[in-house]
Amino acid sequence: MQTHGHWINGREVAAERMIPVINPSDGGVMAQIARGGTAEIDAAVRAAQAALDGPWGRLSATERGRLLGRLAALILRDAEALAQAESQDVGKPIRQARADATACARYFEFYGGSADKMHGDTIPYADGMTVMTLWEPHGVTGHIVPWNYPMQIVGRSVGAALAMGNACVLKPAEDASLSSLMLARLAAEAGFPEGVWNVVTGLGEEAGAALTAHPGIAHVSFTGSPEVGTLVQSAAAKHTIPVTLELGGKSPQIVFQDADLDTAAATVMNGIIQNAGQTCSAGSRVLIQAPVFDRLVADLSARFGRLEAGPAERDLDLGPVVNADQQRRVKSFLQAARADGLSFAGQGRIASNAPEGGFYVPPTLLADVAPDHRLAQEEVFGPVLTAIRFSDEAEALAIANGTPFGLVAGVWTADIGRAMRLSRGIRAGQVFINNYGAGGGVELPFGGVKRSGHGREKGFAALAGFASLKTIAIRHG
């Protein structure tokens, strides 16, 4: 059984305390990772600060970009090994893990190319004065990454931070740390100075809490639940440091009667079963206009009935959820749905040869769910889709905005005027019209409003979040 230590100051650091790594597909222990805490976080922060004070802080933006480009090439070289580790660690079908590895490389390519393109401005001011602005890194940035898309979220978070010249301390989720450790080793191979990229594995209440509370951290990036996000923000506030929070969603796909229903049905289904529904931007609510409600639900029902969940290596429609707690959580929502008499309009199956110890949940379609029902309001984070009936545009908008979340939305209609009105009226960070690219697009700014968080990742917008803007005013005549 493999044992993995922390990665601090460019080398592996062994630990006395360990955490078992569970394979979600069969429930068995497949490795061990180090269980860090305050001491390990402090060592990582000190190493990162030393890198900033040393060789990393002296590199030009162009040189930083070249290192990021080298890292991207190494990720592509080792993409299959990364995908295999991610698939086993998270439980997602191998083809999805391979797509994640490719996307991870693309993030580092993008941010490598953009590192020297965050330009300052000159500002017309008083006679005899020149005023300019420039971007400066925050310093040591903390990154708390969830278990559902470790490679992609490391890429979009750490990639942007490094492009702007920060040094990083990464705390991956204890349920999925393997790819984060592999990426840190590749960064060292690419030539990043020691201490620039540190990884401390462990529990959120220990290593994660120590990271957010550390006085040497200048910015925190967190992706996870709203409840933990509130704790992260509170801890950061004690040191008056900025945070980027991506906290999930209850994203609607709104289908009008004039939409291409076949394309919508396929996309709606894929939007909820990817990674077994464990996606912050999953389209977990489908709002359907009344005249085509029964037709679209029947189509979705047939599609759900053909779905099969099984071990990650089988590469079926979906794999298990990540752990036993998540399995219990999703099943509790389905039990509540049955108790409340909701209509189970469609349900997939678990493969007959799936290991009994795996954390499987059948993909489920619930129809005619009331907009204020718990299943239409709370983030299940599993392969559960609620279908909601609406009559007109105004009601659709009210239902779409009628949850505490605001991350992503989809609008399906042939009426471009309606599409634009809804895209303006929906309270969400991303709106897709006649498509649903949840999480897709390295170049597209991503983030939420309301309980879905604040700040933006991905695209050039992320770079501004990982830097401070300084104004310099010069009197010269």
C-alpha distance (Angstrom), angle and dihedral (degrees) to the residues before:
residue distance angle dihedral
M1 . . .
Q2 3.79 . .
T3 3.80 119.6 .
H4 3.81 119.6 -156.7
G5 3.80 125.2 -160.4
H6 3.79 129.2 -163.9
W7 3.80 121.0 -79.6
I8 3.81 108.8 -128.2
N9 3.80 129.0 160.2
G10 3.80 93.3 -6.8
R11 3.79 99.2 -51.3
E12 3.80 141.6 78.3
V13 3.79 114.3 -95.3
A14 3.79 118.0 -157.2
A15 3.78 121.6 -136.6
E16 3.79 135.3 -154.0
R17 3.79 94.3 -143.5
M18 3.79 119.3 60.8
I19 3.82 138.9 -172.8
P20 3.81 121.7 -146.1
V21 3.80 116.3 -120.0
I22 3.81 109.1 -135.7
N23 3.80 122.8 -153.1
P24 3.84 104.5 -135.8
S25 3.80 91.6 -153.9
D26 3.81 94.3 66.1
G27 3.81 106.6 5.0
G28 3.81 92.5 -118.9
V29 3.80 127.9 134.8
M30 3.81 110.2 -106.6
A31 3.83 103.5 169.5
Q32 3.80 145.1 -14.7
I33 3.80 130.9 -115.4
A34 3.78 129.7 -163.8
R35 3.79 119.4 -94.3
G36 3.77 106.4 -139.0
G37 3.76 133.4 -177.0
T38 3.78 142.3 165.4
A39 3.83 96.9 -31.0
E40 3.80 94.5 50.7
I41 3.81 92.9 45.1
D42 3.80 90.2 50.4
A43 3.81 91.4 50.6
A44 3.81 90.5 49.5
V45 3.81 93.5 49.1
R46 3.80 91.1 48.8
A47 3.81 90.7 50.0
A48 3.80 90.9 49.7
Q49 3.79 92.4 49.5
A50 3.81 90.9 49.1
A51 3.81 89.3 53.5
L52 3.80 90.0 51.7
D53 3.79 91.0 49.3
G54 3.80 89.8 46.5
P55 3.81 137.0 36.1
W56 3.80 98.6 -24.7
G57 3.79 93.4 54.8
R58 3.81 90.8 52.9
L59 3.81 96.5 52.4
S60 3.79 117.9 106.5
A61 3.77 120.9 -122.4
T62 3.81 89.2 -108.4
E63 3.81 91.3 55.0
R64 3.80 91.1 48.6
G65 3.78 89.0 52.0
R66 3.77 92.2 52.2
L67 3.81 91.2 52.8
L68 3.80 90.3 51.1
G69 3.79 89.2 50.7
R70 3.80 91.2 52.0
L71 3.78 89.8 50.5
A72 3.81 90.7 51.7
A73 3.81 90.0 53.9
L74 3.80 91.5 50.6
I75 3.81 90.9 49.8
L76 3.79 89.6 54.3
R77 3.80 89.8 47.5
D78 3.81 91.2 53.7
A79 3.80 96.3 32.3
E80 3.80 94.8 120.9
A81 3.81 94.0 51.2
L82 3.80 90.5 47.5
A83 3.80 91.3 48.1
Q84 3.80 93.1 49.5
A85 3.81 91.3 50.8
E86 3.81 92.1 46.7
S87 3.80 93.1 47.0
Q88 3.79 93.1 52.3
D89 3.81 94.0 40.7
V90 3.82 97.6 48.5
G91 3.81 100.7 24.1
K92 3.79 96.8 -124.5
P93 3.81 120.8 144.0
I94 3.78 111.1 -89.1
R95 3.81 94.6 -115.5
Q96 3.81 89.5 58.9
A97 3.79 91.0 48.9
R98 3.81 89.9 50.8
A99 3.80 89.4 52.7
D100 3.81 88.6 50.7
A101 3.81 91.7 53.4
T102 3.81 90.8 51.0
A103 3.80 90.9 47.9
C104 3.81 90.8 49.1
A105 3.80 90.6 55.3
R106 3.80 89.8 47.6
Y107 3.82 91.1 55.9
F108 3.78 91.5 55.6
E109 3.82 90.5 44.8
F110 3.80 90.7 51.7
Y111 3.79 95.6 46.2
G112 3.79 91.5 42.5
G113 3.78 88.5 57.5
S114 3.79 93.9 45.1
A115 3.82 98.9 46.0
D116 3.81 93.8 95.9
K117 3.80 96.2 36.9
M118 3.82 101.7 74.7
H119 3.78 95.4 102.2
G120 3.78 128.6 -174.7
D121 3.81 125.5 -135.0
T122 3.77 140.1 -126.5
I123 3.78 114.2 -128.8
P124 3.83 123.7 -150.5
Y125 3.80 105.3 -123.4
A126 3.81 137.5 143.4
D127 3.80 126.8 -15.1
G128 3.78 111.1 -87.3
M129 3.81 93.7 22.3
T130 3.79 135.5 99.2
V131 3.80 118.3 -161.1
M132 3.80 123.2 -166.3
T133 3.78 137.9 172.9
L134 3.77 129.5 -146.1
W135 3.80 136.4 -178.6
E136 3.80 120.1 -119.1
P137 3.83 128.9 -175.2
H138 3.78 118.2 -108.1
G139 3.82 92.0 -128.7
V140 3.80 121.8 -123.7
T141 3.80 109.6 17.4
G142 3.81 125.8 -162.3
H143 3.80 120.4 -142.3
I144 3.81 122.9 -166.3
V145 3.79 109.1 -171.4
P146 3.83 126.6 -168.5
W147 3.78 128.6 -132.5
N148 3.79 101.5 -112.3
Y149 3.84 100.8 73.4
P150 3.81 106.7 6.4
M151 3.79 97.8 160.9
Q152 3.78 95.7 45.8
I153 3.79 95.2 45.1
V154 3.80 92.8 46.4
G155 3.80 87.6 51.9
R156 3.77 96.0 50.5
S157 3.80 94.8 41.1
V158 3.80 106.8 35.3
G159 3.81 92.4 33.2
A160 3.80 93.0 58.5
A161 3.81 92.8 42.9
L162 3.81 93.4 51.8
A163 3.80 92.4 45.7
M164 3.79 88.9 59.9
G165 3.80 92.5 48.9
N166 3.79 102.1 -101.7
A167 3.81 123.2 138.6
C168 3.79 115.5 -130.9
V169 3.79 142.1 -136.9
L170 3.79 110.9 -168.6
K171 3.81 125.5 -162.7
P172 3.81 108.4 -172.1
A173 3.80 122.1 -164.6
E174 3.79 113.2 -83.6
D175 3.81 88.2 -126.5
A176 3.82 93.7 59.4
S177 3.81 117.4 22.1
L178 3.80 103.4 128.2
S179 3.81 99.8 90.8
S180 3.82 92.0 45.2
L181 3.80 90.0 57.3
M182 3.80 91.1 46.5
L183 3.81 91.4 51.0
A184 3.81 91.7 51.3
R185 3.81 89.8 54.6
L186 3.79 90.2 50.0
A187 3.81 89.8 51.4
A188 3.81 88.9 56.0
E189 3.80 89.8 49.2
A190 3.80 89.7 50.4
G191 3.81 89.4 58.8
F192 3.79 104.6 -101.4
P193 3.83 109.2 157.2
E194 3.80 118.2 -105.5
G195 3.78 113.7 -83.3
V196 3.80 96.8 23.5
W197 3.82 93.6 104.8
N198 3.81 118.8 29.3
V199 3.81 127.9 174.0
V200 3.81 122.8 -160.8
T201 3.79 113.6 -176.8
G202 3.78 123.7 -159.0
L203 3.78 145.6 91.4
G204 3.77 123.3 -32.3
E205 3.78 94.1 -125.3
E206 3.81 90.5 52.8
A207 3.82 113.7 28.7
G208 3.80 95.1 19.7
A209 3.79 93.8 49.1
A210 3.81 91.0 46.6
L211 3.81 90.6 52.0
T212 3.80 96.1 51.5
A213 3.81 91.8 44.7
H214 3.81 96.5 47.7
P215 3.83 112.5 115.0
G216 3.80 91.0 -145.2
I217 3.82 93.5 64.4
A218 3.81 113.8 97.9
H219 3.82 100.3 -175.7
V220 3.80 135.8 12.7
S221 3.79 126.9 -150.5
F222 3.80 113.6 -166.0
T223 3.79 132.7 178.1
G224 3.79 117.0 -176.1
S225 3.78 143.9 74.6
P226 3.83 124.3 -12.4
E227 3.80 89.9 -120.9
V228 3.81 94.1 56.9
G229 3.79 90.5 38.3
T230 3.80 89.2 61.0
L231 3.81 89.7 53.4
V232 3.81 91.1 48.8
Q233 3.78 92.1 50.0
S234 3.81 91.9 47.8
A235 3.80 91.9 50.9
A236 3.81 91.8 48.0
A237 3.80 91.0 49.0
K238 3.80 90.3 63.0
H239 3.80 88.1 66.5
T240 3.83 94.5 33.7
I241 3.78 93.9 -122.3
P242 3.81 127.2 148.1
V243 3.79 122.8 -107.3
T244 3.78 135.8 -161.1
L245 3.80 111.2 -148.3
E246 3.81 127.6 -170.5
L247 3.78 105.4 179.0
G248 3.77 110.0 171.8
G249 3.77 134.3 -100.6
K250 3.77 152.1 -135.3
S251 3.77 94.9 -127.9
P252 3.83 120.9 -165.9
Q253 3.78 128.9 -144.9
I254 3.80 107.8 -158.7
V255 3.81 115.5 -155.2
F256 3.81 119.1 -168.4
Q257 3.79 123.7 -161.9
D258 3.82 92.3 -107.6
A259 3.82 93.7 56.9
D260 3.80 126.9 110.7
L261 3.79 92.7 -97.6
D262 3.80 97.6 -169.1
T263 3.81 92.8 54.8
A264 3.79 91.1 42.2
A265 3.80 92.8 51.8
A266 3.79 93.8 51.7
T267 3.79 92.6 46.5
V268 3.80 94.2 45.1
M269 3.80 90.9 53.0
N270 3.79 93.6 47.8
G271 3.79 89.8 47.8
I272 3.80 91.7 64.1
I273 3.81 104.7 34.6
Q274 3.81 98.6 49.3
N275 3.80 107.7 114.3
A276 3.82 87.5 -0.2
G277 3.80 90.1 -66.8
Q278 3.80 91.7 -60.5
T279 3.79 93.3 130.7
C280 3.81 124.7 115.9
S281 3.78 90.2 -141.9
A282 3.81 96.1 42.9
G283 3.80 113.2 143.1
S284 3.80 93.0 -120.9
R285 3.83 96.3 161.9
V286 3.79 124.1 54.2
L287 3.80 113.2 -166.8
I288 3.80 110.5 -160.4
Q289 3.81 127.5 -169.9
A290 3.79 110.7 -116.4
P291 3.85 99.9 -115.4
V292 3.83 92.0 59.6
F293 3.81 99.3 29.1
D294 3.79 97.4 103.4
R295 3.81 93.0 43.3
L296 3.81 94.9 50.9
V297 3.80 93.6 42.5
A298 3.82 89.4 52.2
D299 3.81 90.1 51.3
L300 3.81 92.0 47.8
S301 3.79 90.6 46.2
A302 3.80 91.3 56.1
R303 3.80 90.9 47.1
F304 3.81 92.8 49.5
G305 3.79 90.2 48.6
R306 3.81 89.8 61.2
L307 3.81 94.9 51.2
E308 3.79 121.2 108.7
A309 3.80 129.6 -166.5
G310 3.78 121.1 -156.6
P311 3.80 146.9 132.1
A312 3.78 116.2 -30.0
E313 3.79 93.1 -118.4
R314 3.83 90.9 57.0
D315 3.83 88.4 65.9
L316 3.80 94.2 -143.2
D317 3.80 126.7 157.9
L318 3.77 91.6 -73.2
G319 3.78 140.0 -6.6
P320 3.81 132.1 -141.2
V321 3.78 124.8 -63.6
V322 3.77 113.3 -99.4
N323 3.82 103.7 -97.8
A324 3.79 146.4 -8.1
D325 3.81 93.5 -90.6
Q326 3.78 91.5 54.6
Q327 3.78 90.9 47.3
R328 3.81 90.7 52.6
R329 3.79 90.9 47.5
V330 3.81 94.8 52.6
K331 3.80 92.3 43.7
S332 3.80 90.2 51.4
F333 3.81 89.4 57.9
L334 3.82 90.4 51.1
Q335 3.80 91.1 48.0
A336 3.81 89.4 51.6
A337 3.80 89.4 50.0
R338 3.80 91.0 54.4
A339 3.78 92.0 45.8
D340 3.80 90.3 52.5
G341 3.80 92.5 48.9
L342 3.79 97.2 -115.2
S343 3.79 117.0 167.9
F344 3.82 113.7 -103.0
A345 3.80 94.1 -151.9
G346 3.79 97.4 173.3
Q347 3.77 138.9 2.0
G348 3.78 135.4 179.9
R349 3.77 126.0 -145.4
I350 3.75 139.9 -114.5
A351 3.80 112.8 -117.2
S352 3.79 112.4 -98.6
N353 3.80 92.4 -126.8
A354 3.81 95.9 46.5
P355 3.84 110.3 129.7
E356 3.80 112.4 -99.7
G357 3.79 91.3 -130.3
G358 3.81 93.6 57.8
F359 3.80 121.7 108.0
Y360 3.79 100.0 -118.9
V361 3.81 129.3 165.3
P362 3.82 122.7 -179.4
P363 3.82 113.8 -119.7
T364 3.80 106.5 -109.1
L365 3.81 137.3 -162.8
L366 3.81 117.5 -157.2
A367 3.82 116.4 -166.0
D368 3.80 134.2 -153.9
V369 3.78 93.2 12.5
A370 3.80 114.9 172.9
P371 3.83 112.2 -114.0
D372 3.80 91.7 -123.1
H373 3.81 96.1 48.1
R374 3.78 117.4 116.6
L375 3.82 90.8 -114.1
A376 3.81 89.3 57.6
Q377 3.80 95.3 44.6
E378 3.81 109.3 39.6
E379 3.78 128.9 65.2
V380 3.81 106.9 -110.7
F381 3.82 94.3 -177.6
G382 3.77 91.8 -152.7
P383 3.83 139.0 88.5
V384 3.81 95.3 -71.0
L385 3.82 121.0 126.3
T386 3.82 123.3 -169.7
A387 3.82 118.4 -155.2
I388 3.81 115.1 -151.8
R389 3.81 126.6 -171.1
F390 3.83 122.0 -135.3
S391 3.79 134.4 177.1
D392 3.80 108.9 -152.7
E393 3.78 144.7 -0.8
A394 3.79 95.2 -86.2
E395 3.80 92.8 52.9
A396 3.80 91.6 46.0
L397 3.80 91.1 53.9
A398 3.78 92.5 47.4
I399 3.81 92.0 50.9
A400 3.80 92.7 44.8
N401 3.81 91.2 53.5
G402 3.79 93.8 38.5
T403 3.82 99.2 97.0
P404 3.81 131.6 74.3
F405 3.82 90.0 -110.5
G406 3.79 134.6 80.2
L407 3.79 115.0 176.5
V408 3.84 112.6 118.3
A409 3.80 137.3 -5.6
G410 3.79 137.3 -176.8
V411 3.81 127.7 -149.9
W412 3.80 121.7 -162.8
T413 3.80 115.6 -166.8
A414 3.81 142.1 117.0
D415 3.82 90.3 -137.2
I416 3.81 106.4 92.8
G417 3.80 92.2 -169.2
R418 3.79 90.7 56.1
A419 3.79 90.6 45.4
M420 3.79 91.8 53.9
R421 3.80 93.7 45.5
L422 3.79 90.9 52.3
S423 3.79 94.6 43.6
R424 3.82 87.9 55.4
G425 3.79 94.0 43.3
I426 3.80 100.1 45.7
R427 3.80 114.0 93.6
A428 3.80 101.1 -135.4
G429 3.78 140.0 111.6
Q430 3.82 94.3 -122.4
V431 3.81 131.0 26.4
F432 3.81 122.1 -171.8
I433 3.80 120.9 -162.1
N434 3.83 117.2 -151.3
N435 3.79 90.0 -13.5
Y436 3.76 137.0 55.3
G437 3.79 116.2 -142.2
A438 3.78 97.0 173.4
G439 3.77 106.4 -172.5
G440 3.81 92.4 -9.0
G441 3.76 127.8 128.2
V442 3.79 120.5 55.0
E443 3.81 88.9 -149.2
L444 3.83 96.1 52.7
P445 3.83 117.5 94.4
F446 3.80 108.6 -119.1
G447 3.78 131.5 -164.0
G448 3.75 142.9 96.4
V449 3.77 148.9 -109.7
K450 3.79 130.9 -134.6
R451 3.83 111.2 11.5
S452 3.78 91.0 -11.5
G453 3.79 88.7 80.0
H454 3.78 137.9 -117.8
G455 3.78 139.8 -91.8
R456 3.79 124.8 52.8
E457 3.78 133.9 -99.1
K458 3.82 128.2 -168.6
G459 3.77 126.7 37.0
F460 3.80 124.2 36.6
A461 3.80 89.9 -50.7
A462 3.80 89.6 73.9
L463 3.79 91.9 57.9
A464 3.80 91.7 60.6
G465 3.80 89.3 52.9
F466 3.80 91.6 57.3
A467 3.81 95.5 51.8
S468 3.78 142.3 52.4
L469 3.79 123.2 -127.0
K470 3.81 113.6 -128.7
T471 3.82 124.0 -163.5
I472 3.82 119.2 -149.7
A473 3.83 119.2 -167.8
I474 3.82 117.4 -166.7
R475 3.83 124.3 -167.9
H476 3.78 108.9 -156.4
G477 3.78 109.1 155.1
